[in-house]
Amino acid sequence: MTEKACSALVGLDNPHSAGWLTTLQHCDAVGRLLVCADGPCDGVDQVYRNVSELLAGESLDFALVSTRNDLAPDIAAQLLEAGVPVIVEKPVARTAAEVARLNELAAAKGVHWATAFMNRYHPIAKKLHALLAEGVLGDIVSIEGRMVTSTVQQRNPEHWLFNSAQAGGGILHWLAIHTVDLIRYITGLEYQSVSAHMATLSGADIDVEDVLAASFSMDNGAIGNIHAGYVLPRRYGDIYLCFRGTEGDAIWNMWDWAGKGDRLVVQSRVEGWQEEEHRAYNLSVEEAPGYGGASGVNFVADFIAASRQGGSFITDGKDAFEAMRFVEAAYAAAAGRRQVDLF
């Protein structure tokens, strides 16, 4: 039986820290569990005040960094320098340069690291990835994504997420970066160019965008758009992905009036599909305590296994870098009222 990992959660000041703590407490791959943060924390083996004390006092197998975006890169770098495999809560950092630094350090040290692009573990995301790889939609020509959610006022305008110096950006940087990443993961395509408009219209005293619309092209010529906003006063989300190809299309309403959407609808005219108008897949994440349910628990366990065995994982530092590069390009495009080429 594989020995359980001595693991640490670094940071309790991220919106997802409490959820990650519960995930680690219920992950069978995790043994001794430490927390690095100011103040006490129940249900763990020991609390350390800073990473230096943590590294001096423990022989870590794995760490999960869940703190402010301006603090996370230096903390992750300190852990990687010590040879500790690391998951960093998305979006990891404020800039692509900060992410690139972690990639360089991880490569030099031969250590695994990844960001928490956990939506890749949703069974619908995996199904879509497989269907597109099989050619069920043909060549992708059109992509649409929405990440529209509850208002800034509902989320507390005084939170560090709405401070550009600490967060690095707004709705695209914090939440729609999941959409940016899923499009790359599901299609296997790379972003070619992007143009965008963004604004701060909530009326709250914040200095990051709360609405953004980006148009983009992919390296196969496909075009698409992402619409993002903190604008819904009475419900959590309007979150959606659609892929259209030369042979069919696929729609995933990830969140709507009814709540979470675990239903994928696909139509195609390739061989074996012509007799059906469409196929519907109802695929849900299994229940489990913590952040992201069973997806979170499995994400952590599989990362620990990959880091120990030197194997590949579903996401890595390149994905974090490419997603942040898109975000920065969209910001530059909006500021300069121009298209920004990524290649």
Short mmCIF file of the C-alpha atoms (twelve columns), coordinates in Angstrom:
data_MODEL
# 
_entry.id   MODEL 
# 
loop_
_atom_site.group_PDB 
_atom_site.id 
_atom_site.type_symbol 
_atom_site.label_atom_id 
_atom_site.label_alt_id 
_atom_site.label_comp_id 
_atom_site.label_asym_id 
_atom_site.label_seq_id 
_atom_site.Cartn_x 
_atom_site.Cartn_y 
_atom_site.Cartn_z 
_atom_site.pdbx_PDB_model_num 
ATOM 1   C CA . MET A 1   0.000   0.000  0.000   1 
ATOM 2   C CA . THR A 2   1.339   3.444  -0.927  1 
ATOM 3   C CA . GLU A 3   2.313   5.545  2.057   1 
ATOM 4   C CA . LYS A 4   0.017   8.503  2.573   1 
ATOM 5   C CA . ALA A 5   1.400   11.944 1.769   1 
ATOM 6   C CA . CYS A 6   2.493   14.425 4.387   1 
ATOM 7   C CA . SER A 7   0.528   17.408 3.087   1 
ATOM 8   C CA . ALA A 8   0.088   21.083 3.833   1 
ATOM 9   C CA . LEU A 9   -2.507  23.715 3.069   1 
ATOM 10  C CA . VAL A 10  -0.813  27.095 2.814   1 
ATOM 11  C CA . GLY A 11  -3.199  30.004 3.309   1 
ATOM 12  C CA . LEU A 12  -6.660  30.446 4.750   1 
ATOM 13  C CA . ASP A 13  -7.422  33.812 3.151   1 
ATOM 14  C CA . ASN A 14  -8.698  32.593 -0.215  1 
ATOM 15  C CA . PRO A 15  -12.447 32.110 -0.884  1 
ATOM 16  C CA . HIS A 16  -11.760 28.408 -1.494  1 
ATOM 17  C CA . SER A 17  -9.376  27.754 1.407   1 
ATOM 18  C CA . ALA A 18  -12.017 26.313 3.734   1 
ATOM 19  C CA . GLY A 19  -13.263 24.011 0.995   1 
ATOM 20  C CA . TRP A 20  -9.725  22.843 0.190   1 
ATOM 21  C CA . LEU A 21  -9.092  22.118 3.860   1 
ATOM 22  C CA . THR A 22  -12.137 19.853 3.954   1 
ATOM 23  C CA . THR A 23  -11.024 18.171 0.729   1 
ATOM 24  C CA . LEU A 24  -7.602  17.407 2.175   1 
ATOM 25  C CA . GLN A 25  -9.192  16.092 5.365   1 
ATOM 26  C CA . HIS A 26  -11.253 13.602 3.316   1 
ATOM 27  C CA . CYS A 27  -8.655  12.598 0.717   1 
ATOM 28  C CA . ASP A 28  -7.345  9.065  1.295   1 
ATOM 29  C CA . ALA A 29  -4.004  9.986  -0.287  1 
ATOM 30  C CA . VAL A 30  -3.352  12.541 2.472   1 
ATOM 31  C CA . GLY A 31  -1.838  11.435 5.761   1 
ATOM 32  C CA . ARG A 32  -0.322  13.964 8.138   1 
ATOM 33  C CA . LEU A 33  -2.028  17.298 7.452   1 
ATOM 34  C CA . LEU A 34  -0.503  20.667 8.284   1 
ATOM 35  C CA . VAL A 35  -1.761  24.210 7.821   1 
ATOM 36  C CA . CYS A 36  0.388   27.279 7.298   1 
ATOM 37  C CA . ALA A 37  -1.533  30.427 8.286   1 
ATOM 38  C CA . ASP A 38  -1.948  33.098 10.927  1 
ATOM 39  C CA . GLY A 39  -4.141  31.853 13.734  1 
ATOM 40  C CA . PRO A 40  -5.476  28.483 14.878  1 
ATOM 41  C CA . CYS A 41  -7.088  25.831 12.708  1 
ATOM 42  C CA . ASP A 42  -9.091  22.839 13.914  1 
ATOM 43  C CA . GLY A 43  -8.902  19.337 12.509  1 
ATOM 44  C CA . VAL A 44  -5.236  19.337 11.455  1 
ATOM 45  C CA . ASP A 45  -2.075  17.870 12.940  1 
ATOM 46  C CA . GLN A 46  -0.201  21.138 13.338  1 
ATOM 47  C CA . VAL A 47  -0.302  24.813 12.355  1 
ATOM 48  C CA . TYR A 48  2.784   26.744 11.255  1 
ATOM 49  C CA . ARG A 49  3.044   30.527 11.037  1 
ATOM 50  C CA . ASN A 50  5.030   30.678 7.786   1 
ATOM 51  C CA . VAL A 51  6.473   28.484 5.049   1 
ATOM 52  C CA . SER A 52  10.030  28.641 6.405   1 
ATOM 53  C CA . GLU A 53  8.887   27.156 9.708   1 
ATOM 54  C CA . LEU A 54  6.799   24.579 7.844   1 
ATOM 55  C CA . LEU A 55  9.720   23.409 5.713   1 
ATOM 56  C CA . ALA A 56  12.061  23.320 8.704   1 
ATOM 57  C CA . GLY A 57  9.631   21.272 10.788  1 
ATOM 58  C CA . GLU A 58  8.249   18.803 8.249   1 
ATOM 59  C CA . SER A 59  9.247   16.518 5.395   1 
ATOM 60  C CA . LEU A 60  6.490   17.464 2.968   1 
ATOM 61  C CA . ASP A 61  5.291   15.302 0.100   1 
ATOM 62  C CA . PHE A 62  2.756   17.804 -1.217  1 
ATOM 63  C CA . ALA A 63  1.399   21.304 -0.615  1 
ATOM 64  C CA . LEU A 64  -1.680  23.172 -1.751  1 
ATOM 65  C CA . VAL A 65  -1.360  26.962 -1.872  1 
ATOM 66  C CA . SER A 66  -4.638  28.829 -1.434  1 
ATOM 67  C CA . THR A 67  -3.951  32.467 -0.688  1 
ATOM 68  C CA . ARG A 68  -4.068  35.921 -2.295  1 
ATOM 69  C CA . ASN A 69  -2.943  36.164 -5.907  1 
ATOM 70  C CA . ASP A 70  -0.141  38.599 -5.068  1 
ATOM 71  C CA . LEU A 71  1.248   36.288 -2.363  1 
ATOM 72  C CA . ALA A 72  0.827   32.888 -3.997  1 
ATOM 73  C CA . PRO A 73  3.712   32.977 -6.544  1 
ATOM 74  C CA . ASP A 74  6.446   33.610 -3.956  1 
ATOM 75  C CA . ILE A 75  5.003   30.971 -1.625  1 
ATOM 76  C CA . ALA A 76  4.789   28.420 -4.441  1 
ATOM 77  C CA . ALA A 77  8.339   29.274 -5.503  1 
ATOM 78  C CA . GLN A 78  9.632   28.688 -1.979  1 
ATOM 79  C CA . LEU A 79  7.981   25.264 -1.895  1 
ATOM 80  C CA . LEU A 80  9.192   24.285 -5.368  1 
ATOM 81  C CA . GLU A 81  12.709  25.394 -4.454  1 
ATOM 82  C CA . ALA A 82  12.512  22.927 -1.561  1 
ATOM 83  C CA . GLY A 83  11.422  20.161 -3.946  1 
ATOM 84  C CA . VAL A 84  7.778   20.047 -2.806  1 
ATOM 85  C CA . PRO A 85  5.126   19.303 -5.478  1 
ATOM 86  C CA . VAL A 86  2.478   22.026 -5.415  1 
ATOM 87  C CA . ILE A 87  -1.088  22.721 -6.488  1 
ATOM 88  C CA . VAL A 88  -1.772  26.472 -6.530  1 
ATOM 89  C CA . GLU A 89  -5.343  27.751 -6.449  1 
ATOM 90  C CA . LYS A 90  -6.203  29.421 -9.722  1 
ATOM 91  C CA . PRO A 91  -5.374  31.834 -11.206 1 
ATOM 92  C CA . VAL A 92  -2.004  31.295 -9.425  1 
ATOM 93  C CA . ALA A 93  -0.735  34.841 -9.835  1 
ATOM 94  C CA . ARG A 94  -1.423  38.310 -11.154 1 
ATOM 95  C CA . THR A 95  0.604   38.040 -14.362 1 
ATOM 96  C CA . ALA A 96  1.852   35.527 -16.902 1 
ATOM 97  C CA . ALA A 97  5.425   36.449 -15.986 1 
ATOM 98  C CA . GLU A 98  4.818   35.277 -12.415 1 
ATOM 99  C CA . VAL A 99  3.476   31.971 -13.734 1 
ATOM 100 C CA . ALA A 100 6.426   31.602 -16.116 1 
ATOM 101 C CA . ARG A 101 8.810   31.949 -13.184 1 
ATOM 102 C CA . LEU A 102 7.172   28.957 -11.498 1 
ATOM 103 C CA . ASN A 103 7.433   26.918 -14.692 1 
ATOM 104 C CA . GLU A 104 11.139  27.681 -14.973 1 
ATOM 105 C CA . LEU A 105 11.756  26.800 -11.337 1 
ATOM 106 C CA . ALA A 106 9.735   23.568 -11.500 1 
ATOM 107 C CA . ALA A 107 11.614  22.481 -14.621 1 
ATOM 108 C CA . ALA A 108 14.978  23.225 -13.016 1 
ATOM 109 C CA . LYS A 109 14.060  21.289 -9.873  1 
ATOM 110 C CA . GLY A 110 12.208  18.486 -11.639 1 
ATOM 111 C CA . VAL A 111 9.127   19.036 -9.471  1 
ATOM 112 C CA . HIS A 112 5.450   18.781 -10.445 1 
ATOM 113 C CA . TRP A 113 3.134   21.741 -10.054 1 
ATOM 114 C CA . ALA A 114 -0.316  22.616 -11.378 1 
ATOM 115 C CA . THR A 115 -3.120  25.039 -10.836 1 
ATOM 116 C CA . ALA A 116 -6.590  24.059 -9.673  1 
ATOM 117 C CA . PHE A 117 -8.315  23.859 -13.054 1 
ATOM 118 C CA . MET A 118 -10.672 21.343 -11.504 1 
ATOM 119 C CA . ASN A 119 -13.416 21.810 -14.071 1 
ATOM 120 C CA . ARG A 120 -11.315 19.520 -16.268 1 
ATOM 121 C CA . TYR A 121 -12.363 16.747 -13.871 1 
ATOM 122 C CA . HIS A 122 -16.062 17.270 -14.470 1 
ATOM 123 C CA . PRO A 123 -17.313 14.161 -16.307 1 
ATOM 124 C CA . ILE A 124 -18.937 16.334 -18.981 1 
ATOM 125 C CA . ALA A 125 -15.656 18.123 -19.667 1 
ATOM 126 C CA . LYS A 126 -13.929 14.768 -20.046 1 
ATOM 127 C CA . LYS A 127 -16.758 13.481 -22.287 1 
ATOM 128 C CA . LEU A 128 -16.558 16.555 -24.505 1 
ATOM 129 C CA . HIS A 129 -12.779 16.247 -24.709 1 
ATOM 130 C CA . ALA A 130 -13.161 12.639 -25.886 1 
ATOM 131 C CA . LEU A 131 -15.974 13.357 -28.363 1 
ATOM 132 C CA . LEU A 132 -14.042 16.168 -30.029 1 
ATOM 133 C CA . ALA A 133 -10.905 14.049 -30.179 1 
ATOM 134 C CA . GLU A 134 -12.954 11.318 -31.914 1 
ATOM 135 C CA . GLY A 135 -14.117 13.841 -34.539 1 
ATOM 136 C CA . VAL A 136 -17.802 13.692 -33.607 1 
ATOM 137 C CA . LEU A 137 -18.143 17.444 -34.275 1 
ATOM 138 C CA . GLY A 138 -15.702 17.517 -37.181 1 
ATOM 139 C CA . ASP A 139 -13.453 20.566 -37.384 1 
ATOM 140 C CA . ILE A 140 -14.366 23.161 -34.754 1 
ATOM 141 C CA . VAL A 141 -15.438 26.455 -36.329 1 
ATOM 142 C CA . SER A 142 -17.353 28.297 -33.582 1 
ATOM 143 C CA . ILE A 143 -17.080 28.494 -29.794 1 
ATOM 144 C CA . GLU A 144 -19.179 30.342 -27.209 1 
ATOM 145 C CA . GLY A 145 -18.640 30.672 -23.487 1 
ATOM 146 C CA . ARG A 146 -20.399 32.526 -20.680 1 
ATOM 147 C CA . MET A 147 -19.287 33.076 -17.111 1 
ATOM 148 C CA . VAL A 148 -21.970 35.351 -15.715 1 
ATOM 149 C CA . THR A 149 -22.560 35.256 -11.992 1 
ATOM 150 C CA . SER A 150 -23.702 37.105 -8.875  1 
ATOM 151 C CA . THR A 151 -22.991 40.787 -8.308  1 
ATOM 152 C CA . VAL A 152 -19.971 42.444 -6.737  1 
ATOM 153 C CA . GLN A 153 -22.218 43.671 -3.917  1 
ATOM 154 C CA . GLN A 154 -23.215 40.097 -3.094  1 
ATOM 155 C CA . ARG A 155 -19.548 39.080 -3.076  1 
ATOM 156 C CA . ASN A 156 -18.308 41.942 -0.824  1 
ATOM 157 C CA . PRO A 157 -16.644 44.823 -2.703  1 
ATOM 158 C CA . GLU A 158 -14.071 45.169 0.086   1 
ATOM 159 C CA . HIS A 159 -12.649 41.683 -0.531  1 
ATOM 160 C CA . TRP A 160 -9.127  41.519 -1.960  1 
ATOM 161 C CA . LEU A 161 -10.591 39.955 -5.127  1 
ATOM 162 C CA . PHE A 162 -11.712 43.436 -6.163  1 
ATOM 163 C CA . ASN A 163 -8.356  45.126 -5.478  1 
ATOM 164 C CA . SER A 164 -6.192  45.057 -8.598  1 
ATOM 165 C CA . ALA A 165 -2.896  45.270 -6.691  1 
ATOM 166 C CA . GLN A 166 -3.747  42.119 -4.745  1 
ATOM 167 C CA . ALA A 167 -5.914  40.223 -7.239  1 
ATOM 168 C CA . GLY A 168 -4.401  41.208 -10.594 1 
ATOM 169 C CA . GLY A 169 -7.736  41.492 -12.397 1 
ATOM 170 C CA . GLY A 170 -11.485 41.052 -12.192 1 
ATOM 171 C CA . ILE A 171 -14.115 38.657 -13.534 1 
ATOM 172 C CA . LEU A 172 -11.988 37.328 -16.419 1 
ATOM 173 C CA . HIS A 173 -8.924  36.872 -14.224 1 
ATOM 174 C CA . TRP A 174 -10.698 35.198 -11.289 1 
ATOM 175 C CA . LEU A 175 -13.628 33.202 -12.704 1 
ATOM 176 C CA . ALA A 176 -13.754 33.224 -16.508 1 
ATOM 177 C CA . ILE A 177 -10.197 31.906 -16.568 1 
ATOM 178 C CA . HIS A 178 -11.927 28.534 -16.031 1 
ATOM 179 C CA . THR A 179 -13.763 29.082 -19.334 1 
ATOM 180 C CA . VAL A 180 -10.520 30.116 -21.030 1 
ATOM 181 C CA . ASP A 181 -8.876  26.904 -19.853 1 
ATOM 182 C CA . LEU A 182 -11.791 24.574 -20.626 1 
ATOM 183 C CA . ILE A 183 -11.879 25.759 -24.230 1 
ATOM 184 C CA . ARG A 184 -8.198  24.820 -24.660 1 
ATOM 185 C CA . TYR A 185 -8.629  21.509 -22.848 1 
ATOM 186 C CA . ILE A 186 -11.785 20.368 -24.618 1 
ATOM 187 C CA . THR A 187 -10.741 21.353 -28.151 1 
ATOM 188 C CA . GLY A 188 -6.995  20.739 -27.980 1 
ATOM 189 C CA . LEU A 189 -6.600  24.039 -29.843 1 
ATOM 190 C CA . GLU A 190 -4.511  27.092 -28.961 1 
ATOM 191 C CA . TYR A 191 -5.621  30.715 -28.904 1 
ATOM 192 C CA . GLN A 192 -4.379  32.696 -31.894 1 
ATOM 193 C CA . SER A 193 -5.641  36.231 -31.223 1 
ATOM 194 C CA . VAL A 194 -8.008  38.158 -28.977 1 
ATOM 195 C CA . SER A 195 -9.870  41.463 -28.852 1 
ATOM 196 C CA . ALA A 196 -12.023 42.652 -25.970 1 
ATOM 197 C CA . HIS A 197 -14.143 45.273 -24.252 1 
ATOM 198 C CA . MET A 198 -14.287 45.607 -20.483 1 
ATOM 199 C CA . ALA A 199 -15.809 47.950 -17.926 1 
ATOM 200 C CA . THR A 200 -16.546 48.479 -14.249 1 
ATOM 201 C CA . LEU A 201 -20.275 49.165 -14.029 1 
ATOM 202 C CA . SER A 202 -21.438 47.724 -10.709 1 
ATOM 203 C CA . GLY A 203 -21.292 51.073 -8.921  1 
ATOM 204 C CA . ALA A 204 -19.091 49.520 -6.247  1 
ATOM 205 C CA . ASP A 205 -15.801 51.106 -5.218  1 
ATOM 206 C CA . ILE A 206 -13.534 48.592 -6.964  1 
ATOM 207 C CA . ASP A 207 -10.694 48.919 -9.478  1 
ATOM 208 C CA . VAL A 208 -11.075 45.718 -11.512 1 
ATOM 209 C CA . GLU A 209 -13.466 44.905 -14.356 1 
ATOM 210 C CA . ASP A 210 -16.840 43.457 -13.463 1 
ATOM 211 C CA . VAL A 211 -17.991 42.934 -17.068 1 
ATOM 212 C CA . LEU A 212 -15.944 41.804 -20.046 1 
ATOM 213 C CA . ALA A 213 -16.578 40.508 -23.545 1 
ATOM 214 C CA . ALA A 214 -13.742 38.926 -25.518 1 
ATOM 215 C CA . SER A 215 -13.656 37.692 -29.105 1 
ATOM 216 C CA . PHE A 216 -10.912 35.326 -30.164 1 
ATOM 217 C CA . SER A 217 -9.571  33.073 -32.887 1 
ATOM 218 C CA . MET A 218 -7.990  29.658 -32.503 1 
ATOM 219 C CA . ASP A 219 -4.984  28.238 -34.307 1 
ATOM 220 C CA . ASN A 220 -7.217  26.197 -36.655 1 
ATOM 221 C CA . GLY A 221 -9.115  29.323 -37.738 1 
ATOM 222 C CA . ALA A 222 -12.159 28.861 -35.483 1 
ATOM 223 C CA . ILE A 223 -13.624 31.970 -33.906 1 
ATOM 224 C CA . GLY A 224 -15.393 32.408 -30.600 1 
ATOM 225 C CA . ASN A 225 -16.334 34.645 -27.734 1 
ATOM 226 C CA . ILE A 226 -16.429 34.714 -23.936 1 
ATOM 227 C CA . HIS A 227 -18.870 36.914 -22.025 1 
ATOM 228 C CA . ALA A 228 -18.220 37.399 -18.325 1 
ATOM 229 C CA . GLY A 229 -19.799 39.503 -15.613 1 
ATOM 230 C CA . TYR A 230 -20.641 39.966 -11.963 1 
ATOM 231 C CA . VAL A 231 -24.178 41.071 -12.783 1 
ATOM 232 C CA . LEU A 232 -26.888 38.673 -11.551 1 
ATOM 233 C CA . PRO A 233 -28.809 40.090 -8.564  1 
ATOM 234 C CA . ARG A 234 -30.991 37.083 -7.730  1 
ATOM 235 C CA . ARG A 235 -29.195 33.922 -8.791  1 
ATOM 236 C CA . TYR A 236 -25.701 32.500 -8.798  1 
ATOM 237 C CA . GLY A 237 -24.912 31.808 -12.420 1 
ATOM 238 C CA . ASP A 238 -25.490 31.750 -16.147 1 
ATOM 239 C CA . ILE A 239 -22.546 29.593 -17.196 1 
ATOM 240 C CA . TYR A 240 -22.445 27.966 -20.627 1 
ATOM 241 C CA . LEU A 241 -20.195 26.374 -23.230 1 
ATOM 242 C CA . CYS A 242 -21.015 25.588 -26.848 1 
ATOM 243 C CA . PHE A 243 -18.813 24.060 -29.541 1 
ATOM 244 C CA . ARG A 244 -19.861 23.940 -33.199 1 
ATOM 245 C CA . GLY A 245 -18.063 22.035 -35.909 1 
ATOM 246 C CA . THR A 246 -18.368 21.007 -39.513 1 
ATOM 247 C CA . GLU A 247 -20.167 17.793 -38.455 1 
ATOM 248 C CA . GLY A 248 -22.131 18.759 -35.360 1 
ATOM 249 C CA . ASP A 249 -22.416 20.784 -32.169 1 
ATOM 250 C CA . ALA A 250 -22.385 20.325 -28.400 1 
ATOM 251 C CA . ILE A 251 -24.056 22.435 -25.703 1 
ATOM 252 C CA . TRP A 252 -23.320 22.352 -21.985 1 
ATOM 253 C CA . ASN A 253 -25.440 24.622 -19.797 1 
ATOM 254 C CA . MET A 254 -23.134 24.494 -16.799 1 
ATOM 255 C CA . TRP A 255 -25.377 26.687 -14.628 1 
ATOM 256 C CA . ASP A 256 -28.806 28.155 -15.254 1 
ATOM 257 C CA . TRP A 257 -32.011 29.058 -13.396 1 
ATOM 258 C CA . ALA A 258 -32.270 25.505 -12.087 1 
ATOM 259 C CA . GLY A 259 -28.751 25.557 -10.671 1 
ATOM 260 C CA . LYS A 260 -25.866 23.344 -11.691 1 
ATOM 261 C CA . GLY A 261 -26.198 21.793 -15.121 1 
ATOM 262 C CA . ASP A 262 -24.897 18.272 -15.533 1 
ATOM 263 C CA . ARG A 263 -26.427 17.669 -18.967 1 
ATOM 264 C CA . LEU A 264 -24.629 17.693 -22.307 1 
ATOM 265 C CA . VAL A 265 -26.545 17.691 -25.603 1 
ATOM 266 C CA . VAL A 266 -24.708 16.669 -28.774 1 
ATOM 267 C CA . GLN A 267 -25.823 16.353 -32.362 1 
ATOM 268 C CA . SER A 268 -23.697 15.029 -35.199 1 
ATOM 269 C CA . ARG A 269 -23.926 13.646 -38.710 1 
ATOM 270 C CA . VAL A 270 -20.838 11.431 -38.572 1 
ATOM 271 C CA . GLU A 271 -21.163 7.677  -39.011 1 
ATOM 272 C CA . GLY A 272 -23.213 6.088  -36.253 1 
ATOM 273 C CA . TRP A 273 -25.005 9.317  -35.326 1 
ATOM 274 C CA . GLN A 274 -27.248 9.986  -38.329 1 
ATOM 275 C CA . GLU A 275 -30.296 8.097  -37.011 1 
ATOM 276 C CA . GLU A 276 -30.569 10.268 -33.870 1 
ATOM 277 C CA . GLU A 277 -31.497 13.910 -33.761 1 
ATOM 278 C CA . HIS A 278 -29.234 14.292 -30.753 1 
ATOM 279 C CA . ARG A 279 -27.756 12.479 -27.786 1 
ATOM 280 C CA . ALA A 280 -28.024 13.715 -24.210 1 
ATOM 281 C CA . TYR A 281 -25.542 12.820 -21.487 1 
ATOM 282 C CA . ASN A 282 -26.439 13.332 -17.853 1 
ATOM 283 C CA . LEU A 283 -23.155 13.232 -15.967 1 
ATOM 284 C CA . SER A 284 -22.701 14.617 -12.473 1 
ATOM 285 C CA . VAL A 285 -19.766 14.986 -10.125 1 
ATOM 286 C CA . GLU A 286 -20.090 12.497 -7.294  1 
ATOM 287 C CA . GLU A 287 -20.835 13.918 -3.864  1 
ATOM 288 C CA . ALA A 288 -17.937 14.271 -1.431  1 
ATOM 289 C CA . PRO A 289 -17.029 16.771 1.290   1 
ATOM 290 C CA . GLY A 290 -14.912 19.743 0.332   1 
ATOM 291 C CA . TYR A 291 -14.252 21.958 -2.657  1 
ATOM 292 C CA . GLY A 292 -15.642 20.509 -5.886  1 
ATOM 293 C CA . GLY A 293 -16.983 17.311 -4.344  1 
ATOM 294 C CA . ALA A 294 -15.389 14.117 -5.623  1 
ATOM 295 C CA . SER A 295 -13.633 16.087 -8.380  1 
ATOM 296 C CA . GLY A 296 -11.598 17.923 -5.754  1 
ATOM 297 C CA . VAL A 297 -10.707 14.776 -3.823  1 
ATOM 298 C CA . ASN A 298 -9.709  12.934 -7.005  1 
ATOM 299 C CA . PHE A 299 -7.816  15.944 -8.344  1 
ATOM 300 C CA . VAL A 300 -5.616  16.022 -5.245  1 
ATOM 301 C CA . ALA A 301 -5.144  12.242 -5.072  1 
ATOM 302 C CA . ASP A 302 -4.240  11.968 -8.755  1 
ATOM 303 C CA . PHE A 303 -1.808  14.893 -8.539  1 
ATOM 304 C CA . ILE A 304 -0.052  13.305 -5.566  1 
ATOM 305 C CA . ALA A 305 0.213   10.010 -7.475  1 
ATOM 306 C CA . ALA A 306 1.541   11.726 -10.614 1 
ATOM 307 C CA . SER A 307 4.127   13.697 -8.659  1 
ATOM 308 C CA . ARG A 308 5.351   10.563 -6.874  1 
ATOM 309 C CA . GLN A 309 5.524   8.439  -10.004 1 
ATOM 310 C CA . GLY A 310 6.868   11.145 -12.295 1 
ATOM 311 C CA . GLY A 311 3.825   10.742 -14.520 1 
ATOM 312 C CA . SER A 312 1.660   13.197 -16.405 1 
ATOM 313 C CA . PHE A 313 -1.322  14.967 -14.888 1 
ATOM 314 C CA . ILE A 314 -4.449  16.393 -16.497 1 
ATOM 315 C CA . THR A 315 -3.094  19.948 -16.188 1 
ATOM 316 C CA . ASP A 316 0.278   21.564 -15.593 1 
ATOM 317 C CA . GLY A 317 2.097   24.877 -15.481 1 
ATOM 318 C CA . LYS A 318 1.824   25.372 -19.238 1 
ATOM 319 C CA . ASP A 319 -1.965  25.441 -18.934 1 
ATOM 320 C CA . ALA A 320 -1.745  28.038 -16.170 1 
ATOM 321 C CA . PHE A 321 0.596   30.130 -18.309 1 
ATOM 322 C CA . GLU A 322 -1.498  29.943 -21.476 1 
ATOM 323 C CA . ALA A 323 -4.687  30.853 -19.613 1 
ATOM 324 C CA . MET A 324 -3.024  33.861 -17.984 1 
ATOM 325 C CA . ARG A 325 -1.499  34.881 -21.298 1 
ATOM 326 C CA . PHE A 326 -5.012  35.003 -22.772 1 
ATOM 327 C CA . VAL A 327 -6.239  37.110 -19.839 1 
ATOM 328 C CA . GLU A 328 -3.387  39.604 -20.220 1 
ATOM 329 C CA . ALA A 329 -3.918  39.775 -23.978 1 
ATOM 330 C CA . ALA A 330 -7.631  40.503 -23.473 1 
ATOM 331 C CA . TYR A 331 -6.787  43.298 -21.032 1 
ATOM 332 C CA . ALA A 332 -4.237  44.762 -23.458 1 
ATOM 333 C CA . ALA A 333 -6.710  44.522 -26.330 1 
ATOM 334 C CA . ALA A 334 -9.420  46.302 -24.349 1 
ATOM 335 C CA . ALA A 335 -7.071  49.021 -23.169 1 
ATOM 336 C CA . GLY A 336 -5.644  49.629 -26.646 1 
ATOM 337 C CA . ARG A 337 -8.855  49.035 -28.588 1 
ATOM 338 C CA . ARG A 338 -7.025  46.591 -30.819 1 
ATOM 339 C CA . GLN A 339 -6.518  42.918 -31.571 1 
ATOM 340 C CA . VAL A 340 -3.655  41.207 -29.778 1 
ATOM 341 C CA . ASP A 341 -1.939  38.268 -31.478 1 
ATOM 342 C CA . LEU A 342 -0.825  35.444 -29.213 1 
ATOM 343 C CA . PHE A 343 1.375   33.797 -31.850 1 
# 
